Amino acid sequence: MSVEQANYWYPSQQGEQNEILPKLKKNIIHPSPLVIFLEQTPKLLFFTCVALYASFVASLFKNAPLFDEQNIIPLVVTVISCIIGVAFTMYYFVSDKHVYLLDFTVAELGPEYESTAEECLGPIANVLDKECSDFVIRVAKVTGLGQHTHLPKMYHGEKYVPKSMALAREEVETVMKACCDKLFEQTKIDPTKDVDCVITNCSIFNPTPSIGAMLMNKYKMKQTCKNWHLGGMGCSAGVISCDLAKDFLCSHPNSTVLVFSTENITAPTYVGSDKSKLMFFTLFRSGGAAILLTNKKSLIKKCKYEMEETVRIHNAIDDNAYKVIFHDEDETGSDGVSIGRTLINYISDVIDENVKILFPKYLPLFSKIAYSVKKFFAKENEEVTCNLDVRKAFQGFCIHAGGRGVIDAVQKKFNLTDEDCMPSRAGLCRFGNTSSASIWYEFMFLERCELLQKNDRVFQLAFGSGVKANSCVWRKLN
């Protein structure tokens, strides 16, 4: 089976076997023990300096009784050092900035929601011009989506039913139940008392009360539980939600945050003839992900990953980039989301800006020192390039499944192999473009294939309207 053929395989459970697995495992460049050791060099240097300082202080003491006048200065130095040491230790434990991924799940809807490329319009085809419906089906066949993606209730049945708040809410509740129930069952977390904050994101459907309130009502969460809902943030909102969760956890010790990422397919249903708005039908599908993040000491041993870095970049300053994905009405008053042909160009630019910040942090030790020196002596406005071997720095890649062409472009940009991009292509084929949740379907692919080892890193890269590019790096703990 070739890699291209294997793109149609997505494991349904952890440990599922496939003949492509040995090739996927062989493709990964795991960090060597030497690399892991060198990453700990700053800590080793710190403890070495502490030991040398302690030896120096000890050498100041004279061969006399401890509290003799000759030992006053060494005693004062020792007391001050102890106070500083205790203060730093307390600060470290009180202001613990570590954020851990306890577990996550993705929504895998039942067969009653499945749809093929030919059926992606369902009864909506009856209210579109034949030219428009033919265009949608023709494009849907070449976007990289498979024959078992999921669409909401209004896309199934013989008679067209106009979109409504009730149908949109029903879709959100269906996806929410599909992933949150499973997450609480897996983690044994009691949503009524163990969740301290809820962060939800859905770009287009933003009801009142919010989706966050909907989730809290469904699971009867405690009254002190904080919540935010992010709307209109596009396909990169999943990383934004995790970044917001990180900020919350850094200021709220001993807490747990539930992140729910989804996109609503019912609300932006378009029945006009603008082809840029009809593109939505060819790519986007129902889906969602639920993620539990925590900094509780009692849960650390159960956590799967630690969040290392998040980087967020936008280019809203550019009017053309700002409007390349836009929700508005056409000439007849029908609303929909238009997707511009030049999207990939703007996405490429913001990705470049994002990795300029992220990649230097993952250079090998000596390369990092050389880069820092060049950066220090660089002239004003002089750009210092970061030549990171991405495949050595990261072992798992979750590139937003925005479409086959988008994945191809990112693969070429970072010089990745077909195997590196397998999670993205398999996720796109099996579930379609699930917007902000797509990077979690890809992460689930890595988990079910059991490709990663302890200390391996996963690079999530999401991009979307705004235009934005957001990245997140996770380190495997167990």
C-alpha positions in Angstrom: 0.0 0.0 0.0 1.5 3.4 -1.0 1.3 6.4 1.3 -1.2 8.0 -1.0 -3.5 4.9 -0.8 -2.9 4.8 3.0 -4.3 8.3 3.3 -7.7 6.6 3.3 -6.9 4.7 6.5 -7.7 6.3 9.8 -7.4 4.1 12.9 -10.8 3.6 14.6 -9.1 2.7 18.0 -5.8 2.7 19.7 -3.4 -0.1 18.6 -5.2 -0.8 15.4 -2.8 -2.3 12.9 -2.1 -1.4 9.3 0.7 -2.3 6.9 1.7 1.4 6.6 2.5 1.6 10.4 6.2 0.3 10.2 6.9 2.9 7.6 5.4 5.6 9.7 7.4 4.6 12.8 10.6 4.3 10.8 10.1 7.8 9.5 10.2 9.5 12.9 13.5 10.9 14.1 13.3 10.5 17.9 15.6 12.7 20.0 18.8 10.9 21.0 19.9 10.6 24.7 22.6 13.1 24.0 20.1 15.7 22.7 17.9 15.1 25.8 21.0 15.5 28.0 22.1 18.7 26.3 18.5 20.2 26.7 19.1 19.8 30.4 22.4 21.6 30.3 21.0 24.9 31.7 19.6 23.1 34.7 22.9 21.2 35.2 24.9 24.5 35.0 22.6 26.1 37.6 23.0 23.3 40.1 26.7 23.2 39.4 26.9 26.9 40.2 24.9 26.4 43.4 27.3 23.7 44.5 30.4 25.8 43.7 28.8 28.7 45.6 28.1 26.5 48.6 31.8 25.3 48.5 33.0 28.9 48.3 30.8 29.9 51.3 32.0 26.9 53.3 35.7 27.9 52.6 35.1 31.3 54.3 34.5 29.7 57.7 37.6 29.8 59.9 38.8 27.0 62.1 37.0 28.4 65.1 33.6 27.9 66.9 30.7 28.5 64.6 29.4 31.6 66.2 32.9 33.1 66.8 33.5 36.7 65.6 35.8 35.3 62.9 32.8 33.5 61.3 30.3 36.4 61.4 30.6 37.3 57.7 30.3 33.7 56.5 27.3 33.2 58.8 25.6 36.3 57.4 26.3 35.2 53.8 24.9 31.7 54.6 21.7 33.1 56.2 21.1 35.5 53.3 21.8 32.7 50.8 19.3 30.4 52.6 16.6 33.1 52.6 17.1 33.8 48.9 17.1 30.0 48.2 13.9 29.5 50.2 12.2 32.5 48.5 13.1 31.2 45.0 11.9 27.7 45.9 8.6 29.0 47.2 8.2 31.2 44.2 8.8 28.2 41.9 6.2 26.1 43.5 3.6 29.0 44.0 4.0 30.3 40.5 4.2 27.0 38.7 3.6 27.8 35.0 3.4 24.2 33.8 0.3 23.3 31.8 -0.5 19.7 31.2 -2.8 17.9 28.8 -4.7 15.3 30.8 -6.5 13.8 27.8 -8.6 14.7 24.8 -11.3 13.2 22.6 -12.8 13.9 19.2 -16.4 13.6 18.0 -16.9 10.6 15.8 -20.6 10.7 14.8 -22.7 7.8 13.8 -23.4 6.4 10.3 -26.6 8.3 10.1 -24.5 11.5 9.7 -22.1 10.1 7.0 -22.0 11.7 3.6 -20.1 11.1 0.3 -18.7 13.7 -2.0 -21.6 13.2 -4.4 -24.1 13.7 -1.5 -22.4 16.6 0.2 -25.3 19.0 -0.6 -28.1 16.6 0.3 -31.5 18.3 -0.2 -29.8 21.7 -0.6 -29.1 20.7 -4.2 -32.8 21.1 -4.9 -32.7 24.8 -4.2 -29.4 25.6 -5.9 -29.0 26.2 -9.7 -27.8 23.0 -11.4 -24.6 24.8 -12.4 -23.9 25.6 -8.8 -24.6 22.1 -7.5 -22.5 20.6 -10.3 -19.7 22.9 -9.3 -19.8 21.9 -5.6 -19.8 18.2 -6.4 -17.0 18.5 -8.9 -14.8 20.4 -6.5 -15.7 18.2 -3.5 -14.3 15.2 -5.4 -10.8 16.6 -5.6 -10.4 18.3 -2.2 -9.0 15.2 -0.5 -12.2 14.4 1.5 -13.3 10.7 1.7 -16.7 9.0 1.4 -17.5 8.9 5.1 -17.3 12.5 6.4 -20.1 13.8 8.6 -22.8 16.4 7.9 -25.5 17.7 10.2 -29.2 16.7 10.2 -30.4 19.3 7.6 -28.1 17.7 5.0 -29.9 14.4 5.3 -33.4 13.6 4.0 -35.3 14.3 0.8 -36.9 17.7 1.6 -34.9 20.9 2.1 -35.4 22.4 5.5 -34.1 26.0 5.8 -31.4 26.6 8.4 -32.6 27.7 11.9 -31.3 28.4 15.4 -32.9 25.1 16.5 -31.1 23.0 13.9 -27.8 24.8 14.6 -28.1 24.2 18.3 -29.0 20.6 17.7 -25.8 20.1 15.7 -23.6 21.7 18.5 -25.3 19.5 21.2 -24.8 16.4 19.1 -21.0 17.1 18.6 -20.6 18.2 22.2 -22.1 15.0 23.6 -20.1 12.8 21.2 -16.7 14.1 22.5 -17.4 15.4 26.1 -19.2 12.3 27.4 -16.2 10.2 26.2 -13.7 12.5 27.7 -15.3 12.5 31.2 -15.6 8.7 31.0 -11.9 8.3 30.1 -10.5 10.7 32.6 -12.9 9.9 35.5 -13.3 13.7 35.9 -16.7 14.7 37.4 -17.9 17.7 35.4 -20.2 18.8 38.2 -17.3 19.6 40.6 -13.9 19.0 39.0 -13.9 21.6 36.1 -12.9 25.1 37.1 -13.1 26.8 33.7 -14.8 26.1 30.3 -13.5 27.6 27.1 -15.4 27.0 23.9 -14.9 28.2 20.3 -17.2 28.2 17.3 -16.5 30.7 14.6 -19.9 31.2 12.9 -22.6 30.1 15.3 -22.7 32.2 18.4 -26.1 31.8 20.2 -27.4 33.4 23.4 -26.8 32.0 25.9 -23.3 31.0 24.6 -22.1 27.6 23.6 -20.0 27.7 26.8 -23.2 28.2 28.8 -24.8 25.5 26.8 -22.1 23.1 27.8 -22.2 24.1 31.5 -25.9 23.7 31.6 -25.7 20.2 30.0 -23.2 18.9 32.5 -24.5 20.9 35.5 -21.2 22.5 36.4 -20.6 24.4 39.6 -21.5 28.0 39.9 -17.9 29.2 40.4 -16.8 27.7 37.1 -15.5 30.4 34.8 -16.2 30.4 31.1 -15.3 32.1 27.8 -16.7 31.6 24.3 -14.6 32.6 21.3 -16.6 33.5 18.2 -15.4 34.5 14.7 -11.9 33.3 15.3 -11.7 30.9 12.3 -9.9 27.6 11.9 -7.1 28.5 14.2 -9.3 29.1 17.2 -8.4 25.7 18.8 -4.9 26.9 19.5 -6.2 30.3 20.7 -8.5 28.5 23.2 -5.6 26.4 24.5 -3.5 29.6 24.8 -6.3 31.3 26.8 -6.5 28.1 29.0 -2.7 28.4 29.6 -3.1 32.0 30.7 -6.0 31.0 33.1 -4.0 28.1 34.6 -0.9 30.3 35.1 -2.9 32.6 37.3 -5.1 29.9 38.9 -3.1 27.1 40.5 -4.6 23.7 41.2 -7.2 24.1 38.4 -8.6 22.2 35.5 -9.9 23.7 32.2 -12.2 22.1 29.7 -11.7 23.3 26.1 -14.4 22.5 23.5 -13.5 23.3 19.9 -16.1 22.9 17.0 -17.5 24.6 13.9 -21.1 24.7 13.0 -22.1 23.6 9.5 -25.8 24.4 9.7 -25.5 28.2 10.4 -23.4 29.2 7.4 -25.5 27.1 4.9 -25.6 29.1 1.7 -28.2 28.9 -1.1 -27.0 31.5 -3.5 -24.8 31.4 -6.6 -21.5 33.0 -5.5 -18.9 30.3 -6.1 -16.5 31.7 -3.4 -19.3 31.0 -0.9 -20.2 27.6 -2.3 -16.6 26.5 -1.6 -17.7 26.0 2.1 -19.8 22.9 1.0 -16.8 21.3 -0.6 -14.5 21.3 2.5 -16.2 21.8 5.9 -17.7 19.0 7.8 -19.2 18.4 11.3 -16.8 17.6 14.1 -15.4 18.8 17.4 -12.8 18.1 20.1 -12.8 18.2 23.9 -9.5 18.8 25.7 -8.8 18.7 29.5 -5.9 20.9 30.6 -4.7 21.1 34.2 -1.9 22.2 36.6 -3.1 20.0 39.5 -0.2 18.2 41.2 -2.5 15.3 41.9 -3.2 14.7 38.2 0.3 15.2 36.7 1.1 11.5 36.8 -2.0 10.8 34.7 -1.3 13.6 32.1 -0.1 12.6 28.6 1.6 15.8 27.5 3.0 19.1 28.7 2.4 22.3 26.8 5.7 23.9 26.0 5.0 26.8 23.7 2.2 28.7 22.0 2.7 31.4 19.3 0.0 33.5 17.8 0.3 35.7 14.7 -2.3 37.7 12.7 -2.2 39.9 9.7 -5.4 41.9 10.1 -3.4 45.0 9.2 -3.6 43.9 5.6 -7.0 44.7 4.2 -6.8 42.0 1.5 -5.7 39.4 4.0 -8.5 40.5 6.4 -11.2 39.9 3.7 -9.8 36.7 2.1 -12.2 34.7 4.3 -15.3 36.8 4.9 -18.9 36.2 6.2 -21.3 38.5 4.5 -24.3 38.6 2.1 -24.3 38.3 -1.6 -26.3 40.5 -4.0 -29.5 38.7 -3.3 -29.2 39.0 0.5 -28.2 35.3 1.1 -25.4 35.1 3.7 -22.4 32.8 3.5 -18.7 32.6 4.0 -16.6 33.4 1.0 -13.1 31.8 0.6 -10.7 33.7 -1.7 -8.4 32.1 -4.2 -5.4 33.9 -2.8 -5.9 32.5 0.7 -2.8 30.2 0.5 -0.5 33.2 -0.2 -1.6 35.1 2.9 -1.5 31.9 5.0 2.1 31.3 3.9 3.1 34.8 5.0 1.6 34.5 8.5 3.1 31.0 8.9 6.5 32.4 8.1 6.1 35.1 10.8 4.9 32.5 13.3 7.9 30.1 12.9 10.3 33.0 13.1 9.3 33.2 16.8 8.8 29.5 17.5 11.7 27.7 15.7 14.6 29.5 17.4 13.4 28.0 20.7 13.9 24.5 19.3 17.4 24.9 17.8 20.0 22.5 19.2 22.0 24.0 22.1 25.1 25.1 20.1 23.0 26.3 17.1 20.9 28.3 19.6 24.0 29.9 21.0 25.2 30.8 17.5 21.8 32.1 16.6 21.7 34.3 19.7 25.1 35.7 19.0 24.1 36.5 15.4 20.9 38.1 16.6 22.8 40.2 19.1 25.3 41.6 16.6 22.8 41.9 13.7 22.3 45.4 12.4 18.9 47.2 12.7 16.3 45.6 10.4 18.7 42.8 9.5 17.0 39.5 9.4 18.7 36.5 11.0 17.6 33.2 9.5 16.8 30.2 11.7 17.9 27.0 10.0 15.9 24.5 12.1 15.7 20.9 11.0 12.0 20.6 11.7 11.9 16.8 11.5 14.6 16.5 14.2 12.9 19.1 16.4 9.4 17.6 16.3 8.3 14.0 16.0 4.6 14.6 15.3 3.0 17.1 12.9 -0.6 18.2 13.1 -1.1 20.6 10.2 -4.6 22.1 9.9 -6.5 20.1 7.4 -7.7 23.1 5.4 -7.6 21.2 2.1 -5.3 19.0 0.0 -3.5 22.0 -1.5 -2.9 23.7 1.8 -1.3 20.5 3.3 0.8 20.1 0.2 2.0 23.7 0.5 3.0 23.4 4.2 4.7 20.1 3.4 6.9 21.8 0.8 7.6 24.8 3.0 9.0 22.7 5.9 10.4 19.9 3.7 8.3 17.2 5.4 7.9 13.7 4.2 4.6 12.1 3.1 4.6 10.1 6.3 5.0 13.3 8.4 1.8 14.6 6.7 -0.1 11.4 7.0 -2.1 12.5 10.1 -3.3 15.6 8.3 -4.2 13.8 5.1 -5.8 10.9 6.9 -7.8 13.3 9.1 -8.9 15.3 6.0 -10.0 12.2 4.2 -11.9 10.6 7.1 -13.5 13.7 8.7 -13.0 16.6 6.3 -12.1 20.1 7.3 -13.4 20.2 10.9 -12.0 23.8 11.3 -10.5 24.4 14.8 -10.9 20.7 15.7 -8.9 19.4 12.8 -5.5 19.5 14.6 -7.0 17.3 17.3 -8.2 14.6 14.9 -4.6 14.6 13.6 -3.3 14.3 17.2 -5.7 11.4 17.7 -4.2 9.7 14.7 -0.7 9.9 16.3 -2.1 8.6 19.6 -4.0 5.6 18.0 -1.0 4.7 15.9 1.2 4.8 19.0 4.0 6.5 17.1 5.4 8.7 19.8 7.8 8.0 22.7 8.6 9.8 25.9 10.1 13.3 25.3 8.9 13.4 21.7 7.3 16.7 20.6 4.1 17.3 18.6 3.9 20.5 16.5 0.3 21.8 16.0 -0.1 24.4 13.3 -3.5 26.0 12.7 -4.4 28.9 10.4 -7.5 30.7 9.2 -9.5 33.8 8.9 -8.0 37.1 10.0 -5.6 36.0 8.6 -4.0 34.1 11.5 -1.4 31.4 12.1 -1.2 29.9 15.5 1.1 27.1 16.8 1.4 24.9 19.8 4.1 22.5 20.9 3.4 19.5 23.2 6.0 17.2 24.9 5.1 13.6 25.6 5.4 12.7 29.2 4.8 8.9 29.3 
